[in-house]
Amino acid sequence: MVNPEQPTPEAVEAAIAQLKTTDPHFSMEGASWTNDLSWVRGYENVLEPMNQLSAAFHQKYDPLVQQDPAVTQHSVYQEALLYNLLLQTSCFRYWGQGAWTDYAREIYRRGEAAIGKG
């Protein structure tokens, strides 16, 4: 059983593997009205920046929040969180290419800058 208090990449992978063995319909590649489409294949250019910004955000702020939860009230934290969450909107995956990837790149750039401020 995965310990929910230890959110590590290994724990997440173990939870996903467990779900896949107990539910043959479980999938990480489709959702809502896109069940027939992969969320992964062909969208690496969209998903990789999402993963990178999220990892950078959590690497920086998780220890700080653990030390002092009031960090979440600081404008620098809130700005970084905003860009992290905006970049993870499903619109970038649904629409995937063209203007949407340009929007995502700009949000990523601003998110990196916000994380670098604090």
N, C-alpha and C positions, 0 to 999 in steps of 0.2 A: 504494500500500500504506500502511496506517495504521501509524504508529510507536507500539508499545505502551508506550513510555516517556513518551509525551506524552498522557495521558488527558484530553483536552479534550472539551467537548460536541460540537465540530465533528468530532473524531476518531471519537467514538461514532456520530454520525449518518452519517459516511462508511462506517464498518464495517457498520452496519445496511443502508445503501443497497447496498453491495457484496454482502452476503448475499442481499438481496432479488433482485438481478439474477442471481445464480448458482444460487439455489435457489428455485424457484417455490412450494415448500411452507413456506418460512420465514415465520414470523409472530411478532409481538410481543404479540399479543392473546389467545392461548390457550395453555394448558399443562396437563399431566397430565390429570386426569379432566375438566377444564373446556374441552377443545379446542373445544367447540361454543359457548362463551360468550366474550364480549369481556372482556378484563382492563381495558379502558379505558372504553368507553361505559357511562355510567350510574354510574360509580364515582369520578368526579372528587373528590367530597367525601371519599373515603377515600384516594385516591392523592396528591392535592395536598399534604396534610400530611406524608405519607411523603417526598415529594420535597423539601419545604421543610426538614424536620429533617435529612435526609441532606445537603443542600447546606450548611446552616449548620454541621453537624458538620465536614464536610470543609474548608469555608472557614476555619474556626478552627484545626483540628488538623493538617491536612496540612502546612502550613508549620512548625508547631512540632515535629512528629515528624521532619520532614526535617532541622531544625536539631539536634534531640536526641532520638534514638529512645527514650531512657529515659522520655520523657513518657508513653509507653504504660503505664508501670508505676504512674503516679499514680492515686489513687482517683477524682479528679475526671474524668480522661480515661475511665477504665473505666466510671464511672457514665453519662457522656454516650454512650459507645459502646453500653452495654447498652440504653438507651432507644432509640437510633437503630436497633439491630438488632431489638428487640422490636416497634417500630412497623412494621417491614417484613415481619412474619410474614404469610403468605398467608391466615391466618384472617380478617383484616380484609377482604380482597377476597372470599374465599369466602362469608362470611356477610354482608358488606357493609353492612347497615343495622341499626338498632335498638340493642340493648345493645352489640354489637361496635363500633359507631361511638363510643359513650360510652367504652368502654375505650380505644379509639385516641386520642380527644381527651385523656384523662387521661395516657396515655403521652407524647403529644406535649407537653403542658404540662410534665410532669416533665423531658422531654428538653430543652426550651428552657431551663428553669431550670438544669439541669446544665451545659449549654453556657455559660450566663451566669456560672457560678461561677468558671470558670478563667481 
